[in-house]
């Protein structure tokens, strides 16, 4: 399963996020709607299908002791969630607070996982990147 695309979403008053249908169907097929949400060092939340997260978690836990704080950030903040009958997941207050996620959000498909951004944070960081010249590494992988 590969996720791609951008969705503008709103969290409800309880902090629930409605997963777009194109992602919801794939998640239900692969892992009965089980997701793991954790914190990214880039200022967003990462949403993994549970089966994908379990492989990632094993890799993270094998990091050396010198990386213990990264283990804490990635594994220690991980929360398992289930989609409800309406295709919503609850994003914990701790995770929302950690990345400044208020009400307006952007959900990005990033291949094997999804990124959940506060809209203002996403827009600011994207504008900053677009204001710079595209690196050769990116240009070399694109066909125009």
C-alpha positions in Angstrom: 0.0 0.0 0.0 1.3 3.4 -1.0 -0.2 6.6 0.3 0.1 9.8 -1.8 -1.8 13.1 -2.1 -2.7 16.0 0.1 -5.9 16.5 2.1 -7.1 19.6 4.0 -8.9 18.4 7.1 -10.3 19.7 10.4 -10.0 18.0 13.7 -13.3 18.0 15.7 -13.7 19.4 19.2 -12.6 16.0 20.7 -9.4 15.9 18.6 -10.7 13.3 16.1 -9.5 13.2 12.5 -11.6 11.9 9.6 -9.3 9.8 7.4 -10.1 10.5 3.7 -11.9 7.6 2.0 -9.1 6.9 -0.4 -6.8 6.1 2.5 -9.5 4.7 4.8 -10.3 1.9 2.4 -6.7 0.9 2.0 -6.2 0.9 5.8 -9.2 -1.2 6.4 -8.1 -3.8 3.8 -4.6 -4.0 5.1 -4.9 -3.8 8.9 -8.6 -3.5 9.8 -8.1 0.2 10.4 -5.4 -0.1 13.0 -2.9 2.8 13.0 0.0 4.0 15.1 0.5 7.7 15.5 3.8 9.1 16.7 5.8 12.2 16.7 8.2 13.3 13.9 11.3 15.3 14.6 10.2 17.6 11.7 7.2 19.0 13.5 4.4 16.8 12.4 2.8 13.5 13.4 3.4 10.3 11.5 0.5 7.9 11.0 1.5 4.3 10.2 -0.6 1.3 9.4 0.0 -0.9 12.4 1.8 -3.6 10.5 4.2 -1.1 9.0 4.8 0.6 12.3 5.7 -2.8 13.9 8.5 -3.2 11.4 9.7 0.4 11.9 9.5 0.1 15.7 11.8 -2.9 15.6 14.4 -1.0 13.6 14.2 2.0 16.0 14.6 -0.2 19.1 17.8 -1.7 17.6 19.5 1.8 17.6 22.5 2.1 19.9 22.1 3.5 23.4 23.5 6.8 22.2 20.2 7.2 20.3 18.1 6.6 23.4 16.4 10.0 23.2 15.3 9.3 19.6 13.9 6.0 20.8 11.9 7.9 23.4 10.7 10.5 20.9 9.6 7.9 18.3 8.6 4.9 20.3 7.8 6.5 23.6 5.3 8.8 22.0 3.7 6.1 19.8 0.0 5.6 20.3 -2.1 2.8 18.8 -5.5 4.0 17.5 -8.4 2.3 15.7 -10.7 3.9 13.2 -14.3 4.2 14.4 -17.3 3.4 12.2 -17.1 6.8 10.6 -13.4 6.5 9.7 -12.2 8.8 12.4 -9.2 8.4 14.7 -8.6 10.2 18.0 -5.3 12.1 18.1 -4.2 12.3 21.7 -4.0 15.8 23.3 -0.3 15.1 24.1 0.6 14.5 20.5 -1.5 17.4 19.3 0.2 19.7 21.8 3.7 18.3 20.9 3.4 19.5 17.3 1.1 22.5 17.8 -1.8 20.9 16.0 -4.9 22.9 16.5 -8.0 22.5 14.3 -7.0 23.0 10.7 -4.7 20.2 9.4 -3.0 18.9 6.3 -2.7 15.1 5.7 0.0 14.1 3.3 0.5 10.6 1.8 4.2 9.8 2.0 4.4 6.3 0.6 4.2 3.8 3.5 2.9 6.3 6.0 1.0 9.6 6.3 2.1 12.9 7.8 -0.3 15.0 9.8 0.6 18.7 10.0 -0.9 21.8 11.6 -2.0 23.7 8.5 -0.1 26.9 9.4 3.1 25.1 10.3 2.9 23.1 7.0 2.2 26.1 4.9 5.1 28.1 6.5 7.6 25.3 6.1 6.5 24.6 2.5 6.8 28.3 1.6 10.3 28.3 3.0 11.4 25.3 1.0 9.8 26.6 -2.2 11.6 29.9 -1.7 14.9 28.2 -2.3 16.4 26.7 -5.3 15.5 23.0 -5.9 18.5 20.8 -5.0 20.2 18.8 -7.8 19.4 15.6 -6.0 15.7 16.3 -6.5 16.0 17.6 -10.0 18.0 14.5 -11.0 15.1 12.3 -10.0 12.4 14.2 -11.8 11.3 14.1 -15.4 10.0 17.4 -16.8 
